Amino acid sequence: MAVLYGEINMVEFRKITFNNMDECFSIAVHKEQEAFVSNVMETLAQAYVMSETTPTTAYGVYVNDVVVGFIIYGYHTGQGLGSEIFVKNCYHIWCIIVDKNHQGKGYGRQMVEKMIAEIKTLPHDKGDYIYTSYDLGNVTSKTLFDSLGFVDTGERFDDDDDEIIVRLNISSVQATPEHIRQMIKDADGDVFEDFPSLDQDLTFNQCKDAFTKRSIEFDENKFDVLGIYDLGRQAFTNLGLLLSDQCHHTIKVAVFEDVNNTIFKGRKEFSGSILKQIDEAFAYIELNNNTQSEIKGLTREDFDDYPTEALRETLLNAVIHRNYDFSGSIIVNINSEFMEFISIGGLMPGLNVDEMLNGVSILRNEKLSGIFLRLRIIEAYGTGIRRIFSLYDGCVNKPQINATQNSFKMTLFNMNHSRNAVAVGKELAEKELSSQEELILGYLEQYDEATDEKIQELLNVKKTRAFVIIKQMSDRGLVRIIGRGASRKITL
């Protein structure tokens, strides 16, 4: 995805699993850098061998669902490799790789800073130091670690080794402004909506129009009840700012010609009252929701690219649940294959994606949600996400959720594009099948479903090869993959 209007792409750590290992194994550096770093597969193999004495955690590093790097750290207990170098009970950032196609974008620094922040929570046990190392000739690494406060220990793995070992005192690591802000917020339990707005010269013409349009009275005498005005402080609140004509938070919608979101076709920014923004942004998004028709006999059947209700629910979710403590816009990216809705603020503490899909809802902006409920813009708390997924029943590409600490992205796929791709895939598949594919399809026709282990046994291949074959068959619409991990099944 392209960077829009100065927005910053932030790295995300994901555990390496069976589902993403192949793309992580594909991470590579430039030829001249190969002397400085190991490859991902070799590093993971070493970690496995050392796991009894040195617990390790490895991550694939992603930006907008694209793998850009790899990072791994271990916890040294005073045993095993490096015990003569590292102090007992310390952390070691063992390997950092930024893929050659994504270097020079600041991801390396983000990766290390994010790793330091994770280690500061002492995920394995107590420890005072973070160690890492770099080759004497690696000027880029030296500059990075020097700037972050790492110091040369003077130790070497071997007497003639050119690998520089540096360490950082965990207690000396300064918290970032974002961490400080969040710590204060967690300690005080403050609520953005209730605080006085910095701008007190507010008008509510657009908000009144939205109330009137829905036949609901907008009475200034009830501003305190709605949470727009604080009688005790004699001041408009931040909720009032969001609903006012002067709201400085915006929604930006961009339409692209390509699926990499790099070539603009059109873009608009919507400002003013958040209620006005929703109406205008939704109308613009709907203009890009095209219809495809099929004639069957005397009947014409129309198919929208996206379920209108799914677009509406996704936009509302982005507006209601975003973190308004921070400046920045809600971003909507549209191309021929999918729409992305990106808002600031990850999931609320204690909530994960699975719980959210089960209908659990923790409101970040309770009073704003109450306004939306009063205006009948939303029906009930916690039902929107499940409704979006239900609208994609029967579609090959389901909605995707990507939640990080500071952002939330929902991706909706163009149902017509998916349907056409499946039809083309089946047409091509009928023309040419490999012997392995024929074997799998024959088995599924007889037994309805198969596990990954059964596919390996059937084809007499290893796990990675079986995974690749099934992935290719799924992409062509030959088979369906249901579930993940140990519960994963392959069906027709």
C-alpha positions as CSV (number, residue, x, y, z in Angstrom):
1,M,0.0,0.0,0.0
2,A,1.3,3.5,-0.8
3,V,1.9,6.1,1.9
4,L,-0.9,8.6,1.6
5,Y,-0.8,12.3,2.6
6,G,2.3,11.8,4.8
7,E,0.9,8.7,6.7
8,I,3.6,6.5,8.1
9,N,3.8,2.7,7.5
10,M,4.5,1.0,10.9
11,V,6.1,-2.4,11.2
12,E,4.2,-5.3,12.8
13,F,5.6,-8.5,14.4
14,R,4.0,-11.8,13.5
15,K,5.0,-15.2,14.9
16,I,6.4,-17.5,12.2
17,T,4.0,-20.4,11.7
18,F,3.2,-23.0,9.1
19,N,1.0,-20.5,7.3
20,N,3.6,-17.8,6.8
21,M,7.0,-19.7,6.9
22,D,7.4,-19.8,3.1
23,E,7.2,-16.1,2.7
24,C,9.5,-15.5,5.6
25,F,12.0,-18.0,4.1
26,S,12.0,-15.9,1.0
27,I,13.5,-12.8,2.8
28,A,16.8,-12.0,1.2
29,V,19.5,-9.3,1.3
30,H,21.7,-7.8,-1.4
31,K,24.6,-10.0,-2.5
32,E,27.2,-7.8,-0.9
33,Q,25.3,-8.0,2.5
34,E,25.2,-11.8,2.6
35,A,28.6,-12.0,4.5
36,F,27.0,-10.0,7.4
37,V,23.8,-11.9,8.0
38,S,22.5,-15.5,8.1
39,N,19.4,-16.5,6.2
40,V,16.1,-17.0,8.0
41,M,15.9,-20.8,7.6
42,E,19.5,-21.3,8.9
43,T,18.8,-19.0,11.9
44,L,15.6,-20.8,12.8
45,A,17.4,-24.2,12.6
46,Q,20.1,-22.9,15.0
47,A,17.4,-21.6,17.4
48,Y,15.8,-25.0,17.4
49,V,19.0,-26.7,18.4
50,M,19.7,-24.1,21.1
51,S,16.2,-24.0,22.5
52,E,16.8,-26.1,25.6
53,T,19.3,-23.6,27.0
54,T,18.3,-20.4,25.2
55,P,14.5,-19.8,24.8
56,T,14.0,-17.8,21.5
57,T,11.2,-15.8,19.9
58,A,11.2,-15.2,16.2
59,Y,9.0,-12.9,14.1
60,G,8.3,-12.2,10.5
61,V,8.1,-8.4,10.2
62,Y,5.2,-7.0,8.1
63,V,4.1,-3.7,6.8
64,N,0.5,-3.6,5.4
65,D,0.5,-7.4,5.2
66,V,3.7,-7.5,3.2
67,V,6.7,-9.3,4.8
68,V,9.7,-6.9,4.9
69,G,12.0,-8.5,7.4
70,F,12.9,-11.0,10.1
71,I,14.0,-10.5,13.7
72,I,14.8,-13.0,16.5
73,Y,15.9,-12.7,20.1
74,G,16.8,-15.1,22.9
75,Y,17.0,-15.2,26.7
76,H,20.4,-16.3,28.1
77,T,20.3,-18.1,31.4
78,G,24.1,-18.6,31.7
79,Q,24.2,-21.9,29.8
80,G,24.9,-22.8,26.2
81,L,26.4,-20.9,23.4
82,G,27.6,-17.4,24.4
83,S,27.6,-18.1,28.2
84,E,31.2,-17.0,28.4
85,I,30.3,-13.6,26.7
86,F,26.9,-12.7,28.0
87,V,26.0,-12.0,31.7
88,K,23.6,-14.4,33.2
89,N,19.9,-13.6,32.6
90,C,20.1,-11.2,29.7
91,Y,18.4,-10.8,26.3
92,H,20.1,-11.1,23.0
93,I,18.8,-9.7,19.7
94,W,20.3,-12.4,17.6
95,C,19.5,-11.6,14.0
96,I,17.9,-8.7,12.2
97,I,17.2,-8.8,8.5
98,V,15.5,-6.2,6.3
99,D,14.6,-7.6,2.9
100,K,16.5,-6.1,0.0
101,N,13.3,-4.8,-1.6
102,H,12.4,-2.8,1.5
103,Q,15.7,-1.3,2.7
104,G,16.2,2.4,3.1
105,K,12.6,3.0,4.4
106,G,13.4,3.2,8.2
107,Y,12.1,-0.3,8.9
108,G,15.4,-1.5,10.5
109,R,15.2,1.2,13.2
110,Q,11.5,0.5,13.8
111,M,12.2,-3.2,14.2
112,V,14.9,-2.7,16.8
113,E,12.9,0.0,18.7
114,K,9.9,-2.3,18.8
115,M,12.0,-5.2,19.9
116,I,13.6,-3.2,22.7
117,A,10.1,-2.1,23.8
118,E,9.0,-5.8,23.9
119,I,12.1,-6.9,25.8
120,K,11.5,-4.2,28.4
121,T,8.4,-6.0,29.4
122,L,10.7,-9.0,30.4
123,P,8.7,-11.6,28.5
124,H,10.9,-14.5,29.7
125,D,12.3,-13.4,33.0
126,K,14.3,-10.6,34.6
127,G,17.3,-9.2,32.8
128,D,19.4,-6.0,32.9
129,Y,20.9,-6.0,29.5
130,I,20.1,-6.4,25.8
131,Y,23.0,-7.7,23.7
132,T,23.4,-7.8,20.0
133,S,26.4,-7.8,17.5
134,Y,27.4,-6.7,14.1
135,D,30.3,-7.2,11.7
136,L,33.1,-4.6,11.9
137,G,32.5,-3.6,8.3
138,N,28.8,-3.1,8.7
139,V,28.7,0.7,9.0
140,T,24.8,0.8,8.8
141,S,24.4,-1.4,11.9
142,K,27.1,0.5,13.9
143,T,25.3,3.8,13.2
144,L,21.9,2.4,14.2
145,F,23.1,0.8,17.5
146,D,25.2,3.7,18.5
147,S,22.2,6.0,18.0
148,L,20.1,3.8,20.2
149,G,22.6,3.8,23.1
150,F,24.3,0.4,22.7
151,V,28.0,0.4,23.8
152,D,30.8,-1.9,22.8
153,T,31.5,-4.5,25.5
154,G,35.0,-5.2,24.2
155,E,34.2,-8.9,24.1
156,R,34.5,-11.1,21.0
157,F,33.4,-14.6,20.3
158,D,36.9,-15.4,19.1
159,D,40.2,-13.6,19.4
160,D,40.4,-13.0,15.7
161,D,36.7,-12.3,15.3
162,D,35.6,-9.1,13.6
163,E,32.1,-9.3,15.1
164,I,31.5,-6.4,17.5
165,I,29.4,-7.2,20.6
166,V,27.4,-4.4,22.0
167,R,24.9,-4.1,24.8
168,L,22.2,-1.8,26.2
169,N,21.2,-1.3,29.8
170,I,17.5,-2.0,29.8
171,S,16.8,0.4,32.7
172,S,18.5,3.3,30.7
173,V,16.2,3.0,27.7
174,Q,14.0,6.1,27.4
175,A,10.3,5.6,26.9
176,T,9.0,7.1,23.6
177,P,6.5,9.9,23.8
178,E,3.8,7.4,22.8
179,H,4.7,5.1,25.6
180,I,4.7,8.0,28.1
181,R,1.3,9.1,26.9
182,Q,-0.2,5.7,27.1
183,M,1.2,5.1,30.6
184,I,-0.4,8.4,31.8
185,K,-3.6,7.4,30.2
186,D,-3.7,3.9,31.7
187,A,-2.9,5.3,35.1
188,D,-5.4,8.2,35.1
189,G,-8.2,6.3,33.3
190,D,-8.9,9.5,31.4
191,V,-11.5,9.5,28.6
192,F,-10.9,11.6,25.5
193,E,-14.6,12.4,25.0
194,D,-15.0,14.0,28.4
195,F,-12.0,16.4,28.3
196,P,-12.5,20.0,27.4
197,S,-11.9,20.8,23.8
198,L,-8.9,23.0,23.1
199,D,-11.1,24.8,20.6
200,Q,-14.1,26.4,22.4
201,D,-15.4,28.4,19.4
202,L,-17.6,25.6,18.1
203,T,-20.8,25.6,16.0
204,F,-23.1,22.7,15.3
205,N,-25.0,23.5,12.1
206,Q,-23.9,20.2,10.3
207,C,-24.7,18.2,13.4
208,K,-28.1,19.8,13.7
209,D,-28.8,18.9,10.1
210,A,-27.9,15.3,10.8
211,F,-30.3,15.2,13.7
212,T,-33.1,17.0,11.8
213,K,-32.7,14.6,8.8
214,R,-33.4,11.7,11.1
215,S,-36.4,13.6,12.8
216,I,-34.6,13.9,16.1
217,E,-34.6,17.1,18.1
218,F,-31.2,18.9,18.5
219,D,-31.7,21.0,21.6
220,E,-28.8,23.1,23.1
221,N,-30.4,22.6,26.5
222,K,-29.5,18.9,26.2
223,F,-25.9,19.4,25.3
224,D,-24.8,18.3,28.8
225,V,-26.9,15.2,28.6
226,L,-25.5,14.3,25.2
227,G,-21.9,14.9,26.5
228,I,-21.3,17.8,24.2
229,Y,-21.0,20.3,27.0
230,D,-19.6,20.0,30.5
231,L,-21.6,22.2,32.9
232,G,-19.1,21.9,35.7
233,R,-16.2,23.2,33.6
234,Q,-18.5,25.4,31.5
235,A,-16.8,24.1,28.4
236,F,-17.4,22.1,25.2
237,T,-15.9,18.6,25.4
238,N,-13.9,16.7,22.9
239,L,-17.1,14.9,21.9
240,G,-18.5,18.3,21.1
241,L,-15.5,19.0,18.9
242,L,-16.0,15.7,17.0
243,L,-19.7,16.6,16.3
244,S,-19.0,20.3,15.6
245,D,-18.4,22.0,12.2
246,Q,-14.8,22.6,13.3
247,C,-13.8,19.0,13.8
248,H,-10.2,18.7,12.7
249,H,-10.2,14.9,12.3
250,T,-10.9,13.9,8.7
251,I,-11.6,10.9,6.4
252,K,-9.5,10.5,3.3
253,V,-10.6,8.2,0.4
254,A,-8.2,7.4,-2.4
255,V,-9.0,5.4,-5.6
256,F,-6.1,3.7,-7.3
257,E,-5.5,2.2,-10.8
258,D,-3.3,-0.6,-9.5
259,V,-3.6,-3.1,-6.7
260,N,-0.3,-1.9,-5.1
261,N,-2.0,1.4,-4.5
262,T,0.6,3.6,-6.1
263,I,-1.1,5.3,-9.1
264,F,-3.9,7.7,-8.1
265,K,-7.2,7.6,-10.0
266,G,-9.0,10.0,-7.7
267,R,-9.0,11.1,-4.0
268,K,-11.1,13.2,-1.7
269,E,-10.8,14.4,1.9
270,F,-13.9,14.9,4.0
271,S,-14.0,17.3,6.9
272,G,-16.5,19.1,9.2
273,S,-18.7,17.3,11.7
274,I,-18.0,13.6,11.9
275,L,-21.7,13.0,11.1
276,K,-21.3,15.0,7.8
277,Q,-18.1,13.2,7.0
278,I,-19.7,9.8,7.3
279,D,-22.6,10.6,4.9
280,E,-20.3,12.2,2.3
281,A,-17.5,9.6,2.5
282,F,-20.0,6.7,2.3
283,A,-21.6,8.3,-0.8
284,Y,-18.2,8.6,-2.5
285,I,-17.3,5.0,-1.6
286,E,-20.6,3.8,-3.0
287,L,-19.8,5.6,-6.3
288,N,-16.9,3.1,-6.6
289,N,-19.1,0.1,-5.8
290,N,-19.8,-1.1,-9.3
291,T,-22.4,-3.5,-10.5
292,Q,-21.9,-6.5,-12.7
293,S,-24.9,-8.1,-14.5
294,E,-25.6,-11.6,-15.8
295,I,-28.4,-12.5,-18.2
296,K,-29.9,-16.0,-17.6
297,G,-32.8,-16.6,-20.1
298,L,-35.2,-13.7,-19.6
299,T,-33.8,-12.8,-16.2
300,R,-31.1,-10.3,-15.4
301,E,-29.3,-10.7,-12.1
302,D,-27.2,-7.8,-10.7
303,F,-24.1,-8.3,-8.5
304,D,-22.5,-5.4,-6.6
305,D,-18.7,-5.5,-6.1
306,Y,-19.3,-5.1,-2.4
307,P,-22.3,-5.6,-0.1
308,T,-23.5,-2.0,0.6
309,E,-24.1,-2.9,4.2
310,A,-20.6,-4.3,4.6
311,L,-19.1,-1.0,3.4
312,R,-21.4,1.0,5.7
313,E,-20.5,-1.1,8.8
314,T,-16.8,-1.0,8.1
315,L,-16.8,2.7,7.7
316,L,-18.8,3.2,10.9
317,N,-16.5,0.8,12.8
318,A,-13.5,2.9,11.7
319,V,-15.1,6.1,12.9
320,I,-16.6,4.9,16.1
321,H,-13.6,2.9,17.4
322,R,-10.6,5.0,16.3
323,N,-8.4,6.7,18.9
324,Y,-9.0,10.4,18.7
325,D,-6.2,11.2,21.1
326,F,-3.9,11.2,18.1
327,S,-4.1,13.4,15.0
328,G,-4.3,11.8,11.6
329,S,-7.1,10.7,9.3
330,I,-9.1,7.6,8.7
331,I,-7.8,6.2,5.4
332,V,-9.9,4.3,2.8
333,N,-8.0,2.8,-0.2
334,I,-9.9,1.5,-3.2
335,N,-8.6,-0.5,-6.1
336,S,-10.1,-3.1,-8.5
337,E,-9.6,-6.0,-6.1
338,F,-10.2,-4.7,-2.6
339,M,-11.0,-1.8,-0.2
340,E,-8.9,-1.1,2.9
341,F,-10.3,0.9,5.8
342,I,-7.4,2.0,8.2
343,S,-8.0,3.9,11.4
344,I,-5.7,5.0,14.3
345,G,-5.8,2.9,17.4
346,G,-5.6,-0.9,17.8
347,L,-7.8,-3.2,19.7
348,M,-8.7,-2.1,23.3
349,P,-6.5,-3.7,26.0
350,G,-7.6,-7.2,26.9
351,L,-9.4,-7.8,23.6
352,N,-8.2,-9.9,20.7
353,V,-9.5,-10.5,17.2
354,D,-11.1,-13.8,18.0
355,E,-13.1,-12.3,20.9
356,M,-14.2,-9.4,18.7
357,L,-15.4,-11.9,16.0
358,N,-17.4,-13.6,18.8
359,G,-19.3,-10.3,19.4
360,V,-17.3,-9.0,22.4
361,S,-17.2,-5.2,22.3
362,I,-15.2,-2.8,24.4
363,L,-16.1,0.8,23.5
364,R,-13.3,3.3,23.2
365,N,-15.7,6.2,22.5
366,E,-18.8,5.3,24.5
367,K,-20.6,8.6,24.2
368,L,-19.9,8.9,20.5
369,S,-21.4,5.4,20.1
370,G,-24.4,6.5,22.1
371,I,-25.0,9.4,19.7
372,F,-24.8,7.0,16.7
373,L,-27.2,4.7,18.5
374,R,-29.6,7.6,19.2
375,L,-29.5,8.6,15.5
376,R,-30.1,5.0,14.5
377,I,-26.9,5.0,12.5
378,I,-25.9,1.8,14.4
379,E,-28.3,-0.9,15.7
380,A,-26.4,-2.5,18.6
381,Y,-22.9,-2.6,20.0
382,G,-20.7,-5.6,19.0
383,T,-22.8,-6.8,16.0
384,G,-21.1,-4.9,13.1
385,I,-18.0,-7.1,12.5
386,R,-20.0,-10.3,12.6
387,R,-22.5,-8.8,10.2
388,I,-19.7,-7.9,7.8
389,F,-18.4,-11.5,7.8
390,S,-21.9,-13.0,7.4
391,L,-22.3,-10.9,4.2
392,Y,-19.3,-12.6,2.7
393,D,-20.7,-16.1,3.3
394,G,-20.1,-18.1,0.1
395,C,-17.4,-15.8,-1.1
396,V,-13.9,-17.2,-1.6
397,N,-12.1,-14.2,-0.1
398,K,-13.3,-13.4,3.3
399,P,-12.8,-10.0,5.0
400,Q,-9.4,-9.6,6.7
401,I,-8.5,-7.9,9.9
402,N,-5.1,-6.6,10.7
403,A,-4.8,-5.1,14.2
404,T,-1.6,-3.7,15.6
405,Q,-0.9,-1.7,18.8
406,N,-1.7,1.6,17.0
407,S,-3.8,0.8,14.0
408,F,-6.8,-1.2,12.8
409,K,-7.2,-2.3,9.2
410,M,-10.2,-4.0,7.7
411,T,-9.9,-5.3,4.1
412,L,-13.0,-6.1,2.1
413,F,-12.6,-7.9,-1.2
414,N,-14.4,-7.2,-4.4
415,M,-16.8,-10.1,-4.7
416,N,-17.2,-9.8,-8.4
417,H,-13.5,-10.0,-8.9
418,S,-13.2,-13.0,-6.6
419,R,-16.1,-14.7,-8.4
420,N,-14.6,-14.0,-11.9
421,A,-11.2,-15.3,-10.7
422,V,-12.7,-18.5,-9.4
423,A,-14.6,-19.0,-12.7
424,V,-11.4,-18.4,-14.7
425,G,-9.4,-20.7,-12.4
426,K,-11.9,-23.5,-12.8
427,E,-11.9,-23.1,-16.5
428,L,-8.1,-23.3,-16.6
429,A,-8.1,-26.1,-14.2
430,E,-10.4,-28.2,-16.3
431,K,-8.0,-27.8,-19.2
432,E,-4.9,-28.9,-17.4
433,L,-4.4,-30.8,-14.1
434,S,-1.1,-32.2,-12.9
435,S,-1.0,-35.8,-11.8
436,Q,-0.7,-34.7,-8.1
437,E,-3.7,-32.4,-8.4
438,E,-5.7,-35.2,-10.0
439,L,-4.8,-37.5,-7.1
440,I,-5.9,-34.9,-4.6
441,L,-9.2,-34.2,-6.3
442,G,-9.9,-37.9,-6.7
443,Y,-9.4,-38.4,-3.0
444,L,-11.6,-35.5,-2.0
445,E,-14.4,-36.7,-4.3
446,Q,-14.3,-40.0,-2.5
447,Y,-13.7,-38.8,1.1
448,D,-15.0,-35.2,1.1
449,E,-12.1,-33.8,3.1
450,A,-8.4,-34.3,3.9
451,T,-5.8,-33.1,6.4
452,D,-2.4,-31.7,5.5
453,E,-0.9,-35.0,6.8
454,K,-3.1,-37.0,4.6
455,I,-2.1,-34.9,1.5
456,Q,1.6,-35.5,2.4
457,E,1.0,-39.2,2.7
458,L,-1.1,-39.3,-0.5
459,L,1.6,-37.5,-2.6
460,N,4.6,-38.9,-0.7
461,V,6.0,-35.3,-0.3
462,K,7.2,-33.2,2.6
463,K,5.1,-30.7,4.5
464,T,6.3,-27.6,2.7
465,R,5.8,-29.1,-0.8
466,A,2.3,-30.2,0.2
467,F,1.5,-26.8,1.5
468,V,2.6,-25.1,-1.8
469,I,0.5,-27.5,-3.9
470,I,-2.7,-27.0,-1.8
471,K,-2.1,-23.2,-1.8
472,Q,-1.9,-23.2,-5.6
473,M,-5.0,-25.3,-6.0
474,S,-6.8,-23.0,-3.6
475,D,-5.8,-20.0,-5.6
476,R,-7.1,-21.6,-8.8
477,G,-10.4,-22.4,-7.1
478,L,-9.9,-26.2,-7.2
479,V,-10.1,-26.7,-3.5
480,R,-11.1,-24.9,-0.3
481,I,-9.1,-24.5,2.8
482,I,-11.1,-24.5,6.0
483,G,-9.6,-23.6,9.4
484,R,-6.0,-23.0,10.4
485,G,-3.3,-24.9,12.2
486,A,-4.1,-28.4,13.5
487,S,-7.8,-28.0,12.6
488,R,-7.1,-27.1,9.0
489,K,-9.0,-29.2,6.4
490,I,-9.0,-29.3,2.6
491,T,-12.3,-29.8,0.8
492,L,-13.8,-29.3,-2.7
